[in-house]
Amino acid sequence: MNAIEELRQCPDVATLKPALRKLCEKFGRIASLDVLTAMHEGTKQAICFLRLDSPEREEELMKTLGVGRFGGEVVFVIDLNVPLTSQDAGPSSQWAEFEDFE
């Protein structure tokens, strides 16, 4: 199972956060991490915006995950493994809360 597939096993952002930390510790310290949750075509997603303490280490992470940059940040989307409820019926998005990584 590759790294993105492992992250897709997370049912929610609270589970995704430690999984991202574990993955990123191989590449360096997380300088910033923001997660936007969204609904897209009936799937709950976590859109991750990530910065490490070193651009070189970010390049390694991007190659490992097969992802790119947007606005200077490493960006990737994870489809969360969560059953949908009637409240999840329409498109929506919200920022998930994360503590400071410094």
Secondary structure, DSSP 8 states (H G I E B T S, - for coil): --HHHHHTT-SSHHHHHHHHHHHHTTT--EEEEEEEEEEETTEEEEEEEEEES-HHHHHHHHHHHT-EEETTEEEEEEE------GGGSS--EEEE------
